[in-house]
Amino acid sequence: MTHAPSSHELAQVNIARLKFPLDSPQLKDFVDALDPVNAVADASDGFVWRLQNDSGNATDIAVFGDEWLIVNMSVWRDVDALTAFMYQGLHRELLSRRRDWFERLAEAVTTLWWVPAGHRPTVAEAEERLLHLRAHGPTPYAFTLRTLFPAQETVEVAQETVEVSRSA
């Protein structure tokens, strides 16, 4: 299936607080699955980009200044491409085991937002979006799979939000 080029792509971030150190026996299955899952993501239809360090994953990239938090951030063509990857194959298997490896957090740990095609979000940008979701719930600026917003509306609202915050 071919898709018309879009002026927007979908960014996603999710964070998780580890129950154990990454090099512990309790996290061996998770750590061993990182490269295979990332390879599946990289080859997925609609995948655009993912945050990674020199080793090919993002497990040592700091988020919110908490060494027990790990971050996953990526950009996808659209919501369908992201969800097709998330709920199939090895990634789905790992999702089913997340409580073995990560603490259950009371606040939101995942958010989505539209970015201009070609933009690669930073960790600081992802933190800002996640904090916005926690403070305001789903909005065009930061939303969830359960409460989606169309790309054009989201970009316009995000620009207005930035302009208002700059003039304040």
KOLDODO-889860 format. One record per atom (N, C-alpha, C): residue number from 1; residue in three letters; chain; atom name; x, y, z. Coordinates in Angstrom, 3 decimals. Layout:
// KOLDODO-889860
    i   aa  ch  at        xx        yy        zz
  NUM  ALA   A  CA         X         Y         Z
...
// end
This chain:
// KOLDODO-889860
    i   aa  ch  at        xx        yy        zz
    1  MET   A   N     0.850    -1.176     0.000
    1  MET   A  CA     0.000     0.000     0.000
    1  MET   A   C     0.890     1.232     0.000
    2  THR   A   N     0.573     2.177    -0.849
    2  THR   A  CA     1.337     3.420    -0.865
    2  THR   A   C     0.543     4.498    -0.142
    3  HIS   A   N     1.263     5.391     0.459
    3  HIS   A  CA     0.636     6.481     1.205
    3  HIS   A   C     1.129     7.796     0.630
    4  ALA   A   N     0.226     8.731     0.519
    4  ALA   A  CA     0.604    10.060     0.051
    4  ALA   A   C     1.507    10.704     1.091
    5  PRO   A   N     2.514    11.426     0.659
    5  PRO   A  CA     3.369    12.112     1.636
    5  PRO   A   C     2.521    13.057     2.492
    6  SER   A   N     2.853    13.119     3.748
    6  SER   A  CA     2.116    13.977     4.671
    6  SER   A   C     3.042    15.075     5.170
    7  SER   A   N     2.443    16.190     5.560
    7  SER   A  CA     3.244    17.274     6.117
    7  SER   A   C     3.503    17.058     7.610
    8  HIS   A   N     2.884    16.017     8.181
    8  HIS   A  CA     3.039    15.743     9.607
    8  HIS   A   C     3.324    14.265     9.841
    9  GLU   A   N     4.043    14.015    10.922
    9  GLU   A  CA     4.316    12.649    11.364
    9  GLU   A   C     3.979    12.572    12.849
   10  LEU   A   N     3.779    11.358    13.333
   10  LEU   A  CA     3.358    11.144    14.712
   10  LEU   A   C     4.553    10.811    15.597
   11  ALA   A   N     4.789    11.640    16.596
   11  ALA   A  CA     5.829    11.357    17.591
   11  ALA   A   C     5.178    10.672    18.781
   12  GLN   A   N     5.916     9.756    19.375
   12  GLN   A  CA     5.435     9.105    20.595
   12  GLN   A   C     6.585     8.997    21.563
   13  VAL   A   N     6.268     9.100    22.841
   13  VAL   A  CA     7.243     8.839    23.888
   13  VAL   A   C     6.564     8.005    24.952
   14  ASN   A   N     7.310     7.068    25.494
   14  ASN   A  CA     6.855     6.412    26.707
   14  ASN   A   C     8.061     6.201    27.595
   15  ILE   A   N     7.803     6.331    28.876
   15  ILE   A  CA     8.846     6.146    29.864
   15  ILE   A   C     8.422     5.019    30.788
   16  ALA   A   N     9.400     4.419    31.436
   16  ALA   A  CA     9.120     3.341    32.380
   16  ALA   A   C    10.146     3.412    33.502
   17  ARG   A   N     9.693     3.152    34.713
   17  ARG   A  CA    10.612     3.095    35.859
   17  ARG   A   C    10.954     1.632    36.114
   18  LEU   A   N    12.245     1.359    36.016
   18  LEU   A  CA    12.745     0.005    36.200
   18  LEU   A   C    12.515    -0.487    37.631
   19  LYS   A   N    12.210    -1.772    37.763
   19  LYS   A  CA    12.127    -2.400    39.084
   19  LYS   A   C    13.501    -2.867    39.546
   20  PHE   A   N    14.389    -3.125    38.603
   20  PHE   A  CA    15.706    -3.686    38.877
   20  PHE   A   C    16.731    -2.987    37.978
   21  PRO   A   N    18.013    -3.069    38.313
   21  PRO   A  CA    19.032    -2.515    37.404
   21  PRO   A   C    19.004    -3.234    36.053
   22  LEU   A   N    19.362    -2.500    35.005
   22  LEU   A  CA    19.336    -3.082    33.659
   22  LEU   A   C    20.212    -4.317    33.522
   23  ASP   A   N    21.300    -4.380    34.292
   23  ASP   A  CA    22.197    -5.531    34.179
   23  ASP   A   C    21.833    -6.671    35.133
   24  SER   A   N    20.655    -6.593    35.760
   24  SER   A  CA    20.241    -7.627    36.709
   24  SER   A   C    19.657    -8.838    35.981
   25  PRO   A   N    19.708    -9.999    36.630
   25  PRO   A  CA    19.093   -11.198    36.029
   25  PRO   A   C    17.585   -11.025    35.791
   26  GLN   A   N    16.920   -10.238    36.640
   26  GLN   A  CA    15.472   -10.041    36.495
   26  GLN   A   C    15.116    -9.329    35.196
   27  LEU   A   N    16.022    -8.522    34.641
   27  LEU   A  CA    15.745    -7.782    33.405
   27  LEU   A   C    16.411    -8.391    32.176
   28  LYS   A   N    17.009    -9.567    32.330
   28  LYS   A  CA    17.729   -10.180    31.214
   28  LYS   A   C    16.827   -10.369    29.992
   29  ASP   A   N    15.623   -10.892    30.173
   29  ASP   A  CA    14.729   -11.107    29.028
   29  ASP   A   C    14.401    -9.794    28.324
   30  PHE   A   N    14.159    -8.748    29.105
   30  PHE   A  CA    13.863    -7.442    28.517
   30  PHE   A   C    15.060    -6.921    27.725
   31  VAL   A   N    16.218    -6.917    28.343
   31  VAL   A  CA    17.423    -6.389    27.693
   31  VAL   A   C    17.755    -7.200    26.444
   32  ASP   A   N    17.634    -8.530    26.540
   32  ASP   A  CA    17.924    -9.395    25.385
   32  ASP   A   C    16.971    -9.134    24.224
   33  ALA   A   N    15.772    -8.645    24.518
   33  ALA   A  CA    14.767    -8.406    23.471
   33  ALA   A   C    14.891    -7.026    22.824
   34  LEU   A   N    15.674    -6.118    23.414
   34  LEU   A  CA    15.754    -4.753    22.886
   34  LEU   A   C    16.183    -4.707    21.422
   35  ASP   A   N    17.297    -5.335    21.083
   35  ASP   A  CA    17.777    -5.270    19.696
   35  ASP   A   C    16.797    -5.908    18.719
   36  PRO   A   N    16.258    -7.098    19.018
   36  PRO   A  CA    15.275    -7.675    18.090
   36  PRO   A   C    14.014    -6.818    17.919
   37  VAL   A   N    13.506    -6.252    19.002
   37  VAL   A  CA    12.310    -5.411    18.901
   37  VAL   A   C    12.617    -4.142    18.113
   38  ASN   A   N    13.772    -3.540    18.378
   38  ASN   A  CA    14.150    -2.344    17.627
   38  ASN   A   C    14.325    -2.657    16.144
   39  ALA   A   N    14.848    -3.822    15.826
   39  ALA   A  CA    15.006    -4.208    14.415
   39  ALA   A   C    13.646    -4.352    13.742
   40  VAL   A   N    12.674    -4.919    14.454
   40  VAL   A  CA    11.315    -5.038    13.910
   40  VAL   A   C    10.717    -3.651    13.700
   41  ALA   A   N    10.897    -2.771    14.675
   41  ALA   A  CA    10.383    -1.399    14.539
   41  ALA   A   C    11.003    -0.726    13.327
   42  ASP   A   N    12.322    -0.800    13.232
   42  ASP   A  CA    13.042    -0.137    12.144
   42  ASP   A   C    12.550    -0.597    10.769
   43  ALA   A   N    12.129    -1.859    10.680
   43  ALA   A  CA    11.691    -2.425     9.401
   43  ALA   A   C    10.180    -2.307     9.183
   44  SER   A   N     9.463    -1.774    10.157
   44  SER   A  CA     8.001    -1.704    10.085
   44  SER   A   C     7.539    -0.659     9.079
   45  ASP   A   N     6.447    -0.973     8.392
   45  ASP   A  CA     5.819    -0.014     7.490
   45  ASP   A   C     5.380     1.198     8.293
   46  GLY   A   N     5.776     2.365     7.876
   46  GLY   A  CA     5.375     3.591     8.556
   46  GLY   A   C     6.345     4.070     9.617
   47  PHE   A   N     7.381     3.273     9.927
   47  PHE   A  CA     8.394     3.712    10.879
   47  PHE   A   C     9.233     4.816    10.241
   48  VAL   A   N     9.543     5.862    11.013
   48  VAL   A  CA    10.331     6.974    10.501
   48  VAL   A   C    11.667     7.094    11.234
   49  TRP   A   N    11.651     7.094    12.576
   49  TRP   A  CA    12.847     7.373    13.371
   49  TRP   A   C    12.625     6.921    14.797
   50  ARG   A   N    13.729     6.596    15.491
   50  ARG   A  CA    13.646     6.354    16.932
   50  ARG   A   C    14.872     6.906    17.625
   51  LEU   A   N    14.674     7.318    18.862
   51  LEU   A  CA    15.752     7.806    19.708
   51  LEU   A   C    16.679     6.641    20.022
   52  GLN   A   N    17.969     6.854    19.837
   52  GLN   A  CA    18.929     5.812    20.191
   52  GLN   A   C    20.297     6.421    20.453
   53  ASN   A   N    21.099     5.672    21.206
   53  ASN   A  CA    22.480     6.071    21.452
   53  ASN   A   C    23.388     5.266    20.533
   54  ASP   A   N    24.676     5.305    20.785
   54  ASP   A  CA    25.630     4.604    19.921
   54  ASP   A   C    25.448     3.087    19.927
   55  SER   A   N    24.853     2.545    21.008
   55  SER   A  CA    24.654     1.095    21.069
   55  SER   A   C    23.370     0.654    20.373
   56  GLY   A   N    22.573     1.613    19.875
   56  GLY   A  CA    21.377     1.259    19.128
   56  GLY   A   C    20.092     1.272    19.929
   57  ASN   A   N    20.181     1.573    21.236
   57  ASN   A  CA    18.942     1.714    22.013
   57  ASN   A   C    19.035     3.006    22.819
   58  ALA   A   N    18.066     3.232    23.692
   58  ALA   A  CA    18.031     4.498    24.436
   58  ALA   A   C    18.060     4.280    25.944
   59  THR   A   N    18.520     3.107    26.376
   59  THR   A  CA    18.422     2.789    27.805
   59  THR   A   C    19.288     3.665    28.701
   60  ASP   A   N    20.305     4.319    28.143
   60  ASP   A  CA    21.129     5.177    28.991
   60  ASP   A   C    20.914     6.666    28.720
   61  ILE   A   N    19.842     6.990    28.021
   61  ILE   A  CA    19.509     8.394    27.763
   61  ILE   A   C    18.624     8.885    28.902
   62  ALA   A   N    19.070     9.932    29.581
   62  ALA   A  CA    18.387    10.420    30.775
   62  ALA   A   C    17.044    11.062    30.431
   63  VAL   A   N    16.070    10.816    31.303
   63  VAL   A  CA    14.758    11.448    31.185
   63  VAL   A   C    14.304    11.864    32.588
   64  PHE   A   N    13.842    13.097    32.709
   64  PHE   A  CA    13.379    13.665    33.979
   64  PHE   A   C    14.422    13.556    35.090
   65  GLY   A   N    15.700    13.417    34.742
   65  GLY   A  CA    16.760    13.371    35.739
   65  GLY   A   C    16.680    12.186    36.685
   66  ASP   A   N    16.023    11.112    36.288
   66  ASP   A  CA    15.811     9.942    37.142
   66  ASP   A   C    16.515     8.742    36.506
   67  GLU   A   N    17.562     8.255    37.149
   67  GLU   A  CA    18.341     7.151    36.565
   67  GLU   A   C    17.569     5.835    36.484
   68  TRP   A   N    16.447     5.732    37.156
   68  TRP   A  CA    15.629     4.512    37.097
   68  TRP   A   C    14.583     4.574    35.982
   69  LEU   A   N    14.443     5.737    35.343
   69  LEU   A  CA    13.509     5.856    34.225
   69  LEU   A   C    14.242     5.579    32.920
   70  ILE   A   N    13.587     4.822    32.038
   70  ILE   A  CA    14.103     4.657    30.684
   70  ILE   A   C    13.077     5.233    29.726
   71  VAL   A   N    13.562     5.649    28.577
   71  VAL   A  CA    12.714     6.341    27.612
   71  VAL   A   C    12.727     5.606    26.277
   72  ASN   A   N    11.565     5.601    25.650
   72  ASN   A  CA    11.422     5.122    24.283
   72  ASN   A   C    10.723     6.233    23.523
   73  MET   A   N    11.340     6.705    22.460
   73  MET   A  CA    10.725     7.769    21.673
   73  MET   A   C    10.928     7.448    20.199
   74  SER   A   N     9.865     7.634    19.420
   74  SER   A  CA     9.946     7.344    17.995
   74  SER   A   C     8.978     8.230    17.224
   75  VAL   A   N     9.155     8.227    15.904
   75  VAL   A  CA     8.286     8.970    15.001
   75  VAL   A   C     7.775     7.984    13.963
   76  TRP   A   N     6.473     8.099    13.666
   76  TRP   A  CA     5.791     7.180    12.757
   76  TRP   A   C     5.008     7.975    11.715
   77  ARG   A   N     4.699     7.335    10.624
   77  ARG   A  CA     3.921     7.983     9.565
   77  ARG   A   C     2.565     8.423    10.095
   78  ASP   A   N     1.918     7.547    10.897
   78  ASP   A  CA     0.581     7.843    11.406
   78  ASP   A   C     0.249     6.892    12.552
   79  VAL   A   N    -0.929     7.063    13.117
   79  VAL   A  CA    -1.365     6.248    14.246
   79  VAL   A   C    -1.474     4.779    13.848
   80  ASP   A   N    -1.990     4.510    12.657
   80  ASP   A  CA    -2.140     3.116    12.226
   80  ASP   A   C    -0.804     2.398    12.176
   81  ALA   A   N     0.224     3.062    11.684
   81  ALA   A  CA     1.545     2.439    11.604
   81  ALA   A   C     2.085     2.131    13.005
   82  LEU   A   N     1.924     3.082    13.921
   82  LEU   A  CA     2.388     2.864    15.289
   82  LEU   A   C     1.650     1.709    15.947
   83  THR   A   N     0.332     1.704    15.874
   83  THR   A  CA    -0.416     0.651    16.558
   83  THR   A   C    -0.199    -0.715    15.917
   84  ALA   A   N     0.013    -0.767    14.604
   84  ALA   A  CA     0.301    -2.050    13.954
   84  ALA   A   C     1.574    -2.657    14.535
   85  PHE   A   N     2.579    -1.833    14.767
   85  PHE   A  CA     3.814    -2.326    15.381
   85  PHE   A   C     3.592    -2.700    16.847
   86  MET   A   N     2.934    -1.831    17.591
   86  MET   A  CA     2.798    -2.020    19.040
   86  MET   A   C     2.114    -3.317    19.423
   87  TYR   A   N     1.083    -3.686    18.686
   87  TYR   A  CA     0.219    -4.785    19.123
   87  TYR   A   C     0.412    -6.071    18.342
   88  GLN   A   N     1.587    -6.243    17.736
   88  GLN   A  CA     1.887    -7.476    17.023
   88  GLN   A   C     3.229    -8.043    17.468
   89  GLY   A   N     3.388    -9.330    17.282
   89  GLY   A  CA     4.681    -9.984    17.403
   89  GLY   A   C     5.388    -9.805    18.729
   90  LEU   A   N     6.701    -9.688    18.630
   90  LEU   A  CA     7.553    -9.627    19.811
   90  LEU   A   C     7.220    -8.437    20.705
   91  HIS   A   N     6.918    -7.275    20.124
   91  HIS   A  CA     6.582    -6.120    20.960
   91  HIS   A   C     5.343    -6.406    21.807
   92  ARG   A   N     4.350    -7.051    21.210
   92  ARG   A  CA     3.145    -7.402    21.972
   92  ARG   A   C     3.490    -8.342    23.122
   93  GLU   A   N     4.360    -9.314    22.854
   93  GLU   A  CA     4.775   -10.240    23.911
   93  GLU   A   C     5.449    -9.484    25.058
   94  LEU   A   N     6.304    -8.541    24.711
   94  LEU   A  CA     6.980    -7.767    25.751
   94  LEU   A   C     6.005    -6.892    26.524
   95  LEU   A   N     5.046    -6.295    25.828
   95  LEU   A  CA     4.025    -5.495    26.523
   95  LEU   A   C     3.317    -6.318    27.590
   96  SER   A   N     3.057    -7.576    27.285
   96  SER   A  CA     2.335    -8.426    28.235
   96  SER   A   C     3.171    -8.708    29.487
   97  ARG   A   N     4.474    -8.497    29.428
   97  ARG   A  CA     5.359    -8.752    30.577
   97  ARG   A   C     5.846    -7.474    31.248
   98  ARG   A   N     5.332    -6.321    30.858
   98  ARG   A  CA     5.877    -5.065    31.370
   98  ARG   A   C     5.823    -4.967    32.890
   99  ARG   A   N     4.830    -5.544    33.531
   99  ARG   A  CA     4.735    -5.458    35.002
   99  ARG   A   C     5.826    -6.282    35.694
  100  ASP   A   N     6.439    -7.226    34.969
  100  ASP   A  CA     7.565    -7.983    35.534
  100  ASP   A   C     8.791    -7.084    35.697
  101  TRP   A   N     8.921    -6.092    34.830
  101  TRP   A  CA    10.144    -5.310    34.741
  101  TRP   A   C    10.009    -3.867    35.211
  102  PHE   A   N     8.800    -3.302    35.114
  102  PHE   A  CA     8.617    -1.882    35.375
  102  PHE   A   C     7.574    -1.641    36.453
  103  GLU   A   N     7.791    -0.593    37.236
  103  GLU   A  CA     6.818    -0.192    38.248
  103  GLU   A   C     5.572     0.372    37.573
  104  ARG   A   N     4.447     0.211    38.236
  104  ARG   A  CA     3.218     0.859    37.768
  104  ARG   A   C     3.229     2.282    38.311
  105  LEU   A   N     3.190     3.254    37.403
  105  LEU   A  CA     3.220     4.653    37.808
  105  LEU   A   C     1.817     5.246    37.745
  106  ALA   A   N     1.516     6.121    38.689
  106  ALA   A  CA     0.176     6.719    38.761
  106  ALA   A   C    -0.043     7.738    37.650
  107  GLU   A   N     1.017     8.457    37.259
  107  GLU   A  CA     0.867     9.492    36.247
  107  GLU   A   C     1.067     8.916    34.840
  108  ALA   A   N     0.643     9.686    33.857
  108  ALA   A  CA     0.789     9.263    32.462
  108  ALA   A   C     2.258     9.023    32.138
  109  VAL   A   N     2.521     7.958    31.386
  109  VAL   A  CA     3.884     7.612    30.995
  109  VAL   A   C     4.053     7.604    29.469
  110  THR   A   N     2.968     7.808    28.750
  110  THR   A  CA     3.003     7.779    27.287
  110  THR   A   C     2.223     8.964    26.741
  111  THR   A   N     2.762     9.593    25.725
  111  THR   A  CA     2.008    10.625    25.021
  111  THR   A   C     2.390    10.637    23.548
  112  LEU   A   N     1.493    11.190    22.767
  112  LEU   A  CA     1.665    11.331    21.329
  112  LEU   A   C     1.503    12.801    20.970
  113  TRP   A   N     2.137    13.204    19.870
  113  TRP   A  CA     1.927    14.543    19.319
  113  TRP   A   C     2.382    14.538    17.869
  114  TRP   A   N     1.802    15.430    17.104
  114  TRP   A  CA     2.172    15.554    15.692
  114  TRP   A   C     3.348    16.498    15.557
  115  VAL   A   N     4.265    16.138    14.672
  115  VAL   A  CA     5.427    16.984    14.378
  115  VAL   A   C     5.469    17.237    12.874
  116  PRO   A   N     6.066    18.337    12.454
  116  PRO   A  CA     6.244    18.546    11.008
  116  PRO   A   C     7.100    17.408    10.443
  117  ALA   A   N     6.772    16.953     9.253
  117  ALA   A  CA     7.552    15.888     8.630
  117  ALA   A   C     9.026    16.268     8.625
  118  GLY   A   N     9.868    15.338     9.048
  118  GLY   A  CA    11.302    15.580     9.097
  118  GLY   A   C    11.815    16.036    10.449
  119  HIS   A   N    10.929    16.472    11.355
  119  HIS   A  CA    11.351    16.918    12.685
  119  HIS   A   C    11.678    15.701    13.552
  120  ARG   A   N    12.755    15.782    14.296
  120  ARG   A  CA    13.132    14.726    15.235
  120  ARG   A   C    13.072    15.308    16.637
  121  PRO   A   N    12.106    14.879    17.438
  121  PRO   A  CA    11.924    15.474    18.763
  121  PRO   A   C    13.091    15.174    19.704
  122  THR   A   N    13.297    16.081    20.631
  122  THR   A  CA    14.322    15.919    21.660
  122  THR   A   C    13.688    15.341    22.922
  123  VAL   A   N    14.534    14.867    23.829
  123  VAL   A  CA    14.029    14.376    25.108
  123  VAL   A   C    13.350    15.509    25.868
  124  ALA   A   N    13.912    16.709    25.821
  124  ALA   A  CA    13.298    17.856    26.505
  124  ALA   A   C    11.899    18.127    25.944
  125  GLU   A   N    11.744    18.037    24.639
  125  GLU   A  CA    10.430    18.223    24.021
  125  GLU   A   C     9.455    17.140    24.496
  126  ALA   A   N     9.930    15.917    24.558
  126  ALA   A  CA     9.077    14.812    25.013
  126  ALA   A   C     8.668    15.001    26.478
  127  GLU   A   N     9.614    15.424    27.313
  127  GLU   A  CA     9.288    15.680    28.716
  127  GLU   A   C     8.211    16.754    28.820
  128  GLU   A   N     8.356    17.821    28.044
  128  GLU   A  CA     7.369    18.914    28.052
  128  GLU   A   C     5.987    18.413    27.646
  129  ARG   A   N     5.927    17.608    26.610
  129  ARG   A  CA     4.635    17.075    26.153
  129  ARG   A   C     4.017    16.163    27.203
  130  LEU   A   N     4.824    15.325    27.814
  130  LEU   A  CA     4.304    14.416    28.829
  130  LEU   A   C     3.807    15.185    30.051
  131  LEU   A   N     4.551    16.199    30.473
  131  LEU   A  CA     4.105    17.029    31.602
  131  LEU   A   C     2.808    17.765    31.257
  132  HIS   A   N     2.686    18.209    30.014
  132  HIS   A  CA     1.462    18.886    29.578
  132  HIS   A   C     0.272    17.925    29.656
  133  LEU   A   N     0.458    16.707    29.183
  133  LEU   A  CA    -0.612    15.707    29.263
  133  LEU   A   C    -0.999    15.448    30.713
  134  ARG   A   N    -0.018    15.325    31.591
  134  ARG   A  CA    -0.302    15.073    33.006
  134  ARG   A   C    -1.084    16.230    33.628
  135  ALA   A   N    -0.750    17.446    33.242
  135  ALA   A  CA    -1.383    18.625    33.834
  135  ALA   A   C    -2.759    18.921    33.243
  136  HIS   A   N    -2.947    18.656    31.944
  136  HIS   A  CA    -4.161    19.109    31.257
  136  HIS   A   C    -5.004    17.996    30.649
  137  GLY   A   N    -4.542    16.754    30.725
  137  GLY   A  CA    -5.235    15.669    30.044
  137  GLY   A   C    -4.981    15.767    28.544
  138  PRO   A   N    -5.610    14.883    27.769
  138  PRO   A  CA    -5.379    14.896    26.321
  138  PRO   A   C    -5.857    16.192    25.669
  139  THR   A   N    -4.959    16.802    24.920
  139  THR   A  CA    -5.250    18.011    24.149
  139  THR   A   C    -4.565    17.842    22.798
  140  PRO   A   N    -4.805    18.714    21.848
  140  PRO   A  CA    -4.076    18.606    20.583
  140  PRO   A   C    -2.559    18.726    20.750
  141  TYR   A   N    -2.100    19.290    21.868
  141  TYR   A  CA    -0.668    19.464    22.115
  141  TYR   A   C     0.008    18.165    22.574
  142  ALA   A   N    -0.726    17.343    23.307
  142  ALA   A  CA    -0.217    16.075    23.836
  142  ALA   A   C    -1.423    15.182    24.099
  143  PHE   A   N    -1.465    14.034    23.447
  143  PHE   A  CA    -2.666    13.204    23.525
  143  PHE   A   C    -2.306    11.732    23.657
  144  THR   A   N    -3.316    10.892    23.663
  144  THR   A  CA    -3.128     9.453    23.852
  144  THR   A   C    -3.809     8.690    22.710
  145  LEU   A   N    -3.546     7.402    22.654
  145  LEU   A  CA    -4.216     6.572    21.646
  145  LEU   A   C    -5.727     6.550    21.863
  146  ARG   A   N    -6.166     6.740    23.091
  146  ARG   A  CA    -7.612     6.740    23.386
  146  ARG   A   C    -8.289     8.044    23.003
  147  THR   A   N    -7.523     9.137    22.968
  147  THR   A  CA    -8.070    10.456    22.641
  147  THR   A   C    -7.168    11.092    21.599
  148  LEU   A   N    -7.455    10.823    20.347
  148  LEU   A  CA    -6.624    11.303    19.242
  148  LEU   A   C    -7.101    12.652    18.724
  149  PHE   A   N    -6.179    13.398    18.144
  149  PHE   A  CA    -6.488    14.663    17.499
  149  PHE   A   C    -5.874    14.640    16.099
  150  PRO   A   N    -6.537    15.241    15.123
  150  PRO   A  CA    -5.975    15.270    13.763
  150  PRO   A   C    -4.738    16.156    13.699
  151  ALA   A   N    -3.858    15.834    12.779
  151  ALA   A  CA    -2.559    16.510    12.699
  151  ALA   A   C    -2.682    18.016    12.519
  152  GLN   A   N    -3.464    18.487    11.582
  152  GLN   A  CA    -3.498    19.927    11.308
  152  GLN   A   C    -3.980    20.715    12.518
  153  GLU   A   N    -5.038    20.241    13.156
  153  GLU   A  CA    -5.557    20.915    14.351
  153  GLU   A   C    -4.484    20.947    15.442
  154  THR   A   N    -3.783    19.852    15.597
  154  THR   A  CA    -2.763    19.743    16.628
  154  THR   A   C    -1.637    20.736    16.391
  155  VAL   A   N    -1.148    20.823    15.183
  155  VAL   A  CA    -0.035    21.724    14.887
  155  VAL   A   C    -0.446    23.174    15.109
  156  GLU   A   N    -1.657    23.546    14.690
  156  GLU   A  CA    -2.123    24.915    14.888
  156  GLU   A   C    -2.215    25.253    16.376
  157  VAL   A   N    -2.758    24.342    17.182
  157  VAL   A  CA    -2.881    24.581    18.620
  157  VAL   A   C    -1.507    24.643    19.265
  158  ALA   A   N    -0.599    23.766    18.848
  158  ALA   A  CA     0.750    23.766    19.415
  158  ALA   A   C     1.442    25.097    19.131
  159  GLN   A   N     1.277    25.616    17.917
  159  GLN   A  CA     1.891    26.894    17.585
  159  GLN   A   C     1.300    28.012    18.438
  160  GLU   A   N    -0.017    27.984    18.640
  160  GLU   A  CA    -0.655    28.987    19.482
  160  GLU   A   C    -0.161    28.876    20.916
  161  THR   A   N     0.004    27.664    21.425
  161  THR   A  CA     0.479    27.442    22.785
  161  THR   A   C     1.875    28.020    22.949
  162  VAL   A   N     2.752    27.763    21.988
  162  VAL   A  CA     4.119    28.293    22.039
  162  VAL   A   C     4.095    29.815    21.983
  163  GLU   A   N     3.291    30.386    21.085
  163  GLU   A  CA     3.223    31.832    20.957
  163  GLU   A   C     2.720    32.488    22.232
  164  VAL   A   N     1.699    31.908    22.861
  164  VAL   A  CA     1.161    32.460    24.104
  164  VAL   A   C     2.203    32.379    25.202
  165  SER   A   N     2.909    31.241    25.315
  165  SER   A  CA     3.897    31.102    26.378
  165  SER   A   C     5.079    32.041    26.176
  166  ARG   A   N     5.417    32.345    24.926
  166  ARG   A  CA     6.524    33.264    24.649
  166  ARG   A   C     6.150    34.700    24.980
  167  SER   A   N     4.865    35.051    24.802
  167  SER   A  CA     4.456    36.427    25.044
  167  SER   A   C     4.109    36.667    26.515
  168  ALA   A   N     3.999    35.630    27.284
  168  ALA   A  CA     3.623    35.773    28.706
  168  ALA   A   C     4.793    36.258    29.536
// end
